[in-house]
Amino acid sequence: MTDFANNTSSHIGNIQELWLFDLSYAGYSSGTLRLSTKDYYHSSNFYHGAIVNNPRIRESLDLKKSTAKSSNVSISVADFKYKGTLLSEWLFGSSTYFINQTVTVKSVVNNSSTAITIGTYRFIKCSSNGNTISIELTSHRPWDFI
């Protein structure tokens, strides 16, 4: 187990927050890729501490103009070996696919045994610079694709 993010987590005063991402995939095989800001076990599931940035949720609402923009999250992930293959090969060249699949984002505060679900998102885009993979998520709405 290697923390690529150097034990990155959000700190505010005495509060330490850890983000957990459950990325669903489908295709030839289906399952869940679990990522976090540091190596972590939760409910018998291992989360790879490969996220190298501090994720932030962005959403805007303008009551004066009656406009709203859907929330989105961007994460940067170290390109590490996942199931014997580089993660970039899993995302870009395998028979599994992540695009439009569900991503559940959770938060664990102060190493609590409880993970609070922050939201459900949809995997919309990924790119790589050779060392890190940028993944973009957008809010998952029940009416998507209707």
N, C-alpha and C positions, 0 to 999 in steps of 0.2 A: 504494500500500500504506500503510495506516494502522494503527498499533497502538492499538487502543481501550483495551487493558489497560495502556498505558504501560510496555511491556516487563516485565510482571509475570511472574515466575518464582520458584520456591522457592529460597531460599539457606540453606545450612547450612555455615558456615565457608567453605572454598574451593569447595564443591560447589554448582553451579547446575543445577537441574532444570527441564526444560520438559515440559509435558504436551501430548500430541497426541490429538485425538478424531476418529475416523472414524465419522460418522453415516450409516448406509445409509438410503436411502429408495426407495420403490416407488410404483407407481401408473401414471399416464399416461406418465411417464418414470421411469427408475430411475438411481441413481448413488450418489455419496458426497459428503457435505458435510464438509469438513475444517476443524476449528477448533483453536485453540491459545491459549496464554496470551500469545503474541506472534507476529508474522508470522514464518513459517519455511518453508523448502523442505526436504523430505525425500523421497528417492527420486523426484525429478522431480515431486512433488506439492506444491502450495502450500497451507499451512495459514493461515487467516485469524486474525490475532491479535485476536480479538474477545471472548475470555473475560475477564471483569472481576473474577472472584473467584479465590481459591486453592482449587482443588478438593481435596476430602478424601474418602477412602474410609471408610465407616462399616460396621462389622461387630461383632456381639457374640456371645459364646459363654459360657454359664454351665454349667460342668461339674457343679457341685453340684446344679443343678436340671435338668440334661440338656436345656437349651434353647439354641437358636441363632436368630439373626436374620440374614437375607440381607443381604449388603452392598449399599450404594447410594451413589450419587454425585450431587451437585447442582452444576450449573454455572449461572452467570449470564453471558449473552451480550449484548453491545451490539447493538441493532437496526440493522444496516447493510445497504447495498445488496449483494445477492447475485444475480448474473446479471441485473442491471438492475431487480430488484424488492427491496423491503425483506424482510429475513429473516422478519419476523413474518408477512408475506403468504405466503411459502413454507410456513411451518409451519402456519398457521391457515386459509388460504383457497385453496390451490392444488389441483391434481389429483394432487399427490404426497402421500404420507403417510409419517410417521416413526414413529407409535405402533406399538409391538411390534417394531420393526426393530432390527437389531443395531448396537451401538456398540462399537467397539474402542478401548480406552484404552491409550496408549503413553507411555513416558517416555524422554527424551533427557537424559543427564547430561553437563555440561560441553561442550556442542556436539559431542558424539561423532557419528560417522556412523551409529551403530547406535541404533535405537529398540527398547527392550525392551517387550514387551507386558505390561501390568499385569493386564489382564483383559478379558473380553467381557461386555458389559452389554446390557440391553434398554431402549429408550426407552419410558417409561411415562406421562410427563405433561409438559406445558409450559404456561406462563402468561406474560402480559406486563403490565407496568405502563405501557407506552407508550414507554419508553426502553430498558429491558432485558428480556430474555426469560429466564425461569427454566426450566431443563430438569432433569427428574429421571430418573435411570437406576437400574435395579435389576440385580442379578446375573442373568446369563443361564444358566439351568440346562438340561441336555439334556432333562429330563423336563417342561419347561414345555409347557402346553397338551395334555398327554396325558390 
